[in-house]
Amino acid sequence: MARPALEVADILNAHGDAYERAHAGRLSRGQMKVMSAIRSCRTVVLGGHVSRCADCAHVEVAYNSCRNRHCPKCQGAMARDWLAARQAELLPVPYYHLVFTLPAAIGTIAYQNKAAVYDLLFRASAETLTTIAADPRHLGARIGITAVLHTWGSALTHHPHIHAVVPGGGLSADGSRWIAGRVRFFLPVRVLSRLFRRLFLDGLRALHAAGRLAFFGDLAPLVDTPAFEAMLAPLRRAEWVVYAKRPFAGPAAVLAYLSRYTHRVAISNSRLLSMDDRGLTFRWKDYRARAKTSGNGWIKTMTLPADEFIRRFLLHVLPDGFHRIRHYGLFASAVRSANIERVRALLVDQQVRASPEGATPAETIRPEATLRCPCCAGIMTIIETFARGSAPKTWPASASIRIDTS
């Protein structure tokens, strides 16, 4: 794949040092690590290897990846590895996609308390789905959930939300049968929204009472319980956004969706357009204008000063060790394999072999076992590896440099 004309790494290389000096003492250790990793990714700093084609003697130099989960260049290979593991767990039933979004007032608290509030967002959205699904008035079944945290809007603003992918049905309470949901409808969005609001606000109050929330700057007064309760009061009456998308067209579409969403970062290199004296220009999607604009008019460009672009990018650095992909219900790690085998056996017994759209199970994804020569498609063999900070010794003048080690 050709290297994009502009990358986040280029922006950090050009403006990162100045940004670090201007914000000295205000950047977290995690943000500093992310900036350093992205700047080093697929450069001589991390070392690499040299490959030669056995047929035409074409030589390529490949530098190692940083493997940081916030790096736009490293997510492709990580997504493929994760996807291959998930493929074996897909069920031949319709899948649904739901999105749980925090109000803006909560988002500011979430940014100052990422680990605690993001964890609560996961728990509240999962409990909402499992509770409503277990209600006999709706589905009356135990469901499985794969949840993915995103913290950004298209313009790189802070916008925490959960993407939940759920099979269209679940196990009965006694585990004896599979209960399928309705074809075009999974669970009532308004009911989900009200329960999500209550569970999250109750959880946030519990965090505050336990002293697990910190408040800085304009939010400092919220450390006092009366001020905190006053801030929450209007949120108890507001409508919270829970969005249910149309069901996927079979398991193959679920895989395609997951491959795009699970390892996405705040902005991909492909969205970057230019860097000049005015700042950084990139594409973004104005979803509010989508219904009012014909064609692709809702896809716009935005130019930000370099300092502001880097600030927005770093808003989305997650705490060390925080898991942004989680599984609940039938898909909880300890019971996932047994539950999937049980569901598949029940689906065979009930002769439910495909989704209503007639989709077939996804084909096995087999990663390319060997690197092929771009000149003659011959097999490339590694003839040298070199350590961090070192240059390859086998580097003839005709050698091309390959920067994508995935």
C-alpha positions in Angstrom: 0.0 0.0 0.0 1.3 3.4 -1.0 2.4 5.7 1.9 -0.2 8.6 2.4 1.1 12.0 1.4 0.7 13.2 5.0 0.7 11.3 8.2 0.1 12.1 11.9 3.8 11.2 12.4 4.8 14.0 10.0 2.7 16.5 12.0 4.3 15.4 15.3 7.8 15.5 13.8 7.2 19.0 12.5 5.4 20.5 15.6 5.7 17.9 18.4 8.8 19.4 20.1 7.2 22.9 20.1 4.0 21.5 21.5 5.8 19.6 24.3 7.7 22.8 25.3 4.5 24.9 25.3 2.7 22.4 27.4 5.5 21.2 29.7 4.1 19.8 32.9 0.6 19.5 31.5 1.0 16.4 29.4 0.5 13.0 30.9 3.0 10.2 30.7 0.7 8.3 28.4 0.4 11.3 26.0 4.2 11.6 25.9 4.6 7.9 25.2 2.0 8.1 22.3 3.8 11.0 20.7 7.2 9.3 20.9 5.8 6.0 19.6 4.1 7.5 16.6 7.2 9.5 15.7 9.4 6.4 15.9 7.0 4.1 14.1 8.5 2.4 11.0 11.7 4.3 11.2 15.3 3.3 11.8 14.7 4.1 15.5 12.9 0.8 16.0 15.1 -1.3 13.8 13.8 -3.7 11.1 14.8 -6.2 8.5 16.0 -6.6 4.9 14.3 -8.9 2.4 15.5 -10.2 -1.0 13.4 -11.8 -3.7 14.6 -15.3 -4.5 13.7 -14.9 -8.2 14.7 -11.3 -9.3 17.0 -10.3 -6.3 14.8 -7.3 -5.6 15.7 -6.0 -2.1 13.4 -4.1 0.3 14.1 -2.6 3.7 11.3 -2.7 6.3 11.3 -0.9 9.6 9.5 -2.2 12.6 6.1 -0.9 13.9 5.6 0.8 17.2 2.5 -1.3 18.0 1.0 1.5 19.9 -2.8 1.3 19.9 -3.1 5.0 19.2 -0.9 4.9 16.1 -2.8 5.2 12.8 -0.2 3.0 11.0 -0.3 0.1 13.3 -3.9 -0.8 13.5 -4.3 -2.8 10.3 -2.3 -5.8 11.4 -3.7 -5.7 14.9 -7.3 -5.6 13.6 -6.6 -8.6 11.3 -5.2 -10.7 14.1 -8.2 -9.8 16.4 -10.6 -10.4 13.6 -9.3 -13.8 12.9 -9.9 -14.8 16.5 -13.4 -13.4 16.5 -14.4 -15.1 13.2 -14.5 -18.5 14.8 -17.1 -17.1 17.3 -19.6 -15.7 14.9 -23.1 -17.2 15.0 -25.3 -17.7 11.9 -27.9 -15.2 13.0 -28.7 -11.5 12.4 -26.5 -9.0 14.3 -27.5 -5.6 15.5 -25.5 -2.4 16.2 -26.3 0.0 19.0 -24.6 3.2 20.1 -24.7 4.6 23.6 -23.6 8.2 23.9 -22.8 10.4 26.9 -24.2 14.0 27.1 -21.7 16.8 26.7 -21.9 17.8 30.3 -20.8 14.3 31.3 -18.1 14.3 28.7 -16.1 17.0 30.4 -16.1 15.0 33.7 -15.2 11.9 31.7 -12.1 13.5 30.3 -10.8 14.4 33.8 -11.6 10.9 35.1 -11.1 8.7 32.0 -10.6 5.3 33.7 -13.5 5.5 36.1 -16.0 7.1 33.8 -15.2 5.1 30.7 -15.4 1.9 32.8 -18.8 3.1 34.0 -19.9 3.8 30.5 -19.1 0.2 29.5 -20.8 -1.3 32.5 -24.0 0.9 32.2 -24.5 0.2 28.5 -23.9 -3.6 28.9 -26.2 -3.8 31.9 -28.8 -1.9 30.0 -28.8 -4.3 27.1 -28.7 -7.5 29.3 -31.5 -6.2 31.6 -33.9 -5.2 28.8 -33.1 -8.3 26.8 -33.8 -10.6 29.8 -37.3 -9.0 30.3 -39.9 -11.4 28.9 -41.8 -8.4 27.6 -39.0 -7.7 25.1 -36.8 -10.8 24.4 -36.7 -12.9 27.5 -33.2 -14.2 26.9 -29.5 -13.9 27.9 -27.6 -12.2 25.1 -23.9 -11.7 24.2 -22.4 -8.3 23.6 -19.1 -7.1 22.0 -18.6 -3.4 23.1 -16.0 -1.0 21.7 -15.2 2.4 23.2 -14.7 5.4 20.9 -14.0 8.8 22.4 -13.9 11.1 19.4 -16.2 12.9 17.0 -15.3 13.3 13.3 -13.7 16.7 14.1 -11.5 15.2 16.8 -13.6 16.6 19.6 -14.1 14.7 22.8 -17.3 12.6 22.3 -17.3 9.3 24.4 -19.6 6.6 23.1 -19.9 2.8 23.0 -20.5 0.8 19.9 -22.2 -2.5 20.9 -22.6 -5.4 18.4 -25.2 -7.9 19.5 -26.6 -11.1 18.0 -30.3 -11.0 17.3 -31.4 -13.4 20.0 -30.2 -15.2 23.1 -30.4 -18.2 25.3 -33.5 -18.9 27.4 -33.0 -18.6 31.1 -32.6 -22.4 31.5 -30.3 -22.6 28.5 -32.5 -25.1 26.7 -33.3 -23.1 23.6 -32.3 -20.2 21.4 -34.8 -17.3 21.4 -34.6 -15.3 18.2 -35.5 -11.6 18.1 -37.7 -10.0 15.6 -36.3 -9.6 12.1 -36.0 -5.8 11.8 -36.2 -4.9 15.5 -34.0 -5.8 18.5 -34.9 -3.8 21.6 -36.9 -0.6 22.1 -34.6 2.4 21.9 -36.5 4.6 24.3 -36.6 1.9 27.0 -32.9 1.4 26.6 -32.3 5.1 26.8 -34.2 5.6 30.0 -32.5 2.6 31.8 -29.1 3.7 30.5 -29.6 7.2 31.9 -30.6 5.9 35.3 -27.8 3.3 35.6 -25.1 5.7 34.5 -26.2 8.6 36.7 -26.6 6.3 39.7 -23.1 4.9 39.0 -21.7 8.4 38.7 -23.2 9.4 42.0 -21.6 6.3 43.6 -18.2 7.2 42.2 -18.6 10.8 43.6 -19.6 9.5 47.0 -16.7 7.1 47.1 -14.2 10.0 46.3 -13.2 8.4 43.0 -13.8 11.5 40.9 -11.3 14.4 40.6 -12.3 17.9 39.3 -10.0 20.6 38.0 -10.4 24.0 36.5 -14.0 25.1 35.9 -15.2 21.8 37.3 -13.5 22.2 40.7 -16.8 23.3 42.5 -18.3 19.9 41.6 -16.2 18.3 44.4 -19.0 19.5 46.7 -22.0 17.2 46.8 -24.7 19.9 46.5 -23.0 21.4 43.4 -22.5 17.9 41.9 -26.2 17.0 42.4 -27.3 20.3 40.9 -25.3 19.6 37.8 -26.9 16.2 37.5 -30.5 17.4 38.0 -31.2 18.5 34.4 -29.5 15.4 33.0 -32.1 13.2 34.8 -34.8 14.9 32.7 -32.9 15.1 29.4 -33.2 12.4 26.7 -30.0 10.4 26.3 -29.0 9.2 22.9 -29.1 5.4 22.3 -29.1 4.8 18.6 -30.0 1.5 17.0 -28.8 0.9 13.4 -30.3 -1.5 10.9 -29.2 -5.1 11.3 -26.2 -6.3 9.5 -26.6 -8.3 6.3 -25.2 -11.5 7.8 -22.1 -12.5 9.7 -19.8 -11.5 6.8 -21.0 -7.9 7.2 -20.4 -8.1 11.0 -16.7 -9.0 10.3 -16.3 -6.1 7.9 -17.8 -3.7 10.4 -15.7 -5.0 13.3 -12.5 -4.8 11.2 -13.2 -1.1 10.7 -14.3 -0.1 14.2 -12.5 -2.2 16.8 -9.0 -0.8 16.1 -9.9 2.6 14.8 -8.0 5.6 16.1 -9.1 9.3 16.4 -8.1 10.1 12.9 -6.6 8.0 10.1 -3.8 9.2 7.9 -6.1 9.0 4.8 -8.2 11.9 6.2 -5.2 14.3 6.4 -5.0 16.6 3.4 -2.3 19.2 3.9 0.0 20.9 6.4 1.1 24.5 5.8 1.5 27.9 7.6 -2.2 28.0 8.3 -2.2 24.6 10.1 -3.5 21.1 9.4 -6.4 20.5 7.0 -8.4 17.3 7.2 -11.7 15.8 6.1 -14.5 15.5 8.6 -18.2 14.5 8.4 -20.8 16.9 9.6 -23.5 14.5 10.5 -25.9 17.2 11.5 -25.9 18.5 7.9 -26.2 15.1 6.4 -30.0 15.1 6.1 -30.0 18.7 4.7 -27.3 18.3 2.1 -27.4 16.5 -1.2 -24.6 14.2 -2.3 -21.4 14.4 -0.3 -21.8 18.0 0.8 -21.8 16.9 4.4 -18.2 15.7 4.1 -16.3 18.9 4.7 -12.7 20.1 5.3 -11.4 21.7 8.5 -8.2 23.6 9.1 -6.7 23.7 12.7 -3.6 25.3 14.0 -0.9 22.6 14.6 -1.1 23.2 18.4 -4.9 22.7 18.4 -4.7 19.6 16.1 -2.2 17.9 18.4 -4.3 18.9 21.5 -7.4 17.3 20.0 -5.5 14.2 18.9 -4.1 13.7 22.5 -7.6 14.0 24.0 -8.2 10.4 23.0 -5.2 8.8 24.6 -6.5 6.1 26.9 -5.1 5.3 30.4 -2.4 2.6 30.4 -4.0 -0.9 30.6 -7.5 0.3 29.9 -9.4 -2.2 27.6 -11.3 -0.5 24.9 -12.9 -3.8 23.6 -14.9 -5.8 26.0 -17.3 -8.7 26.0 -20.4 -9.3 28.2 -23.2 -11.7 28.8 -22.8 -14.9 26.7 -19.5 -13.5 25.3 -17.8 -12.9 28.7 -14.4 -14.4 28.5 -14.8 -17.1 31.1 -17.9 -18.7 29.5 -17.6 -17.6 25.9 -16.4 -20.8 24.3 -18.9 -23.0 26.1 -21.8 -20.7 25.4 -21.0 -20.4 21.7 -20.8 -24.2 21.3 -24.2 -24.5 23.1 -25.9 -21.8 20.9 -24.6 -23.4 17.7 -25.9 -26.8 18.8 -29.3 -25.3 19.5 -29.4 -23.4 16.2 -28.7 -26.6 14.3 -31.4 -28.4 16.2 -33.8 -25.5 15.3 -32.6 -25.5 11.7 -31.6 -21.8 11.9 -28.7 -21.8 9.6 -28.5 -18.2 8.2 -29.8 -14.7 8.7 -33.1 -13.7 7.2 -31.3 -11.8 4.5 -29.9 -15.1 3.3 -26.3 -14.3 4.0 -23.9 -17.2 4.3 -21.3 -17.6 7.0 -18.1 -15.6 6.4 -15.3 -17.3 4.6 -12.2 -18.1 6.6 -9.7 -15.3 6.5 -6.2 -16.6 5.7 -3.5 -14.1 6.1 -0.7 -14.1 3.5 1.9 -16.5 4.8 4.8 -15.0 2.9 5.8 -11.6 1.6 5.6 -11.4 -2.1 8.0 -9.4 -4.4 6.3 -6.3 -5.9 8.2 -6.8 -9.1 7.7 -10.5 -10.0 5.5 -11.9 -7.1 8.3 -14.1 -6.0 8.9 -15.1 -2.4 10.8 -12.5 -0.4 13.2 -14.0 2.2 14.6 -12.0 5.2 18.4 -11.9 4.8 19.2 -9.4 7.6 17.7 -7.9 10.7 19.0 -4.8 12.4 18.6 -3.4 15.9 17.0 -0.2 17.1 18.9 2.8 15.9 21.1 0.8 13.5 21.2 1.0 9.8 21.0 -2.2 7.6 24.3 -3.4 6.2 22.7 -5.0 3.1 21.4 -1.9 1.4 22.4 -1.7 -2.3 21.8 1.6 -4.1 18.9 0.0 -6.0 17.0 -1.1 -2.9 13.6 0.3 -2.2 12.5 1.2 1.3 9.3 -0.5 2.5 7.9 1.2 5.6 4.9 -1.0 6.2 6.1 -4.0 8.2 2.6 -5.4 8.5 
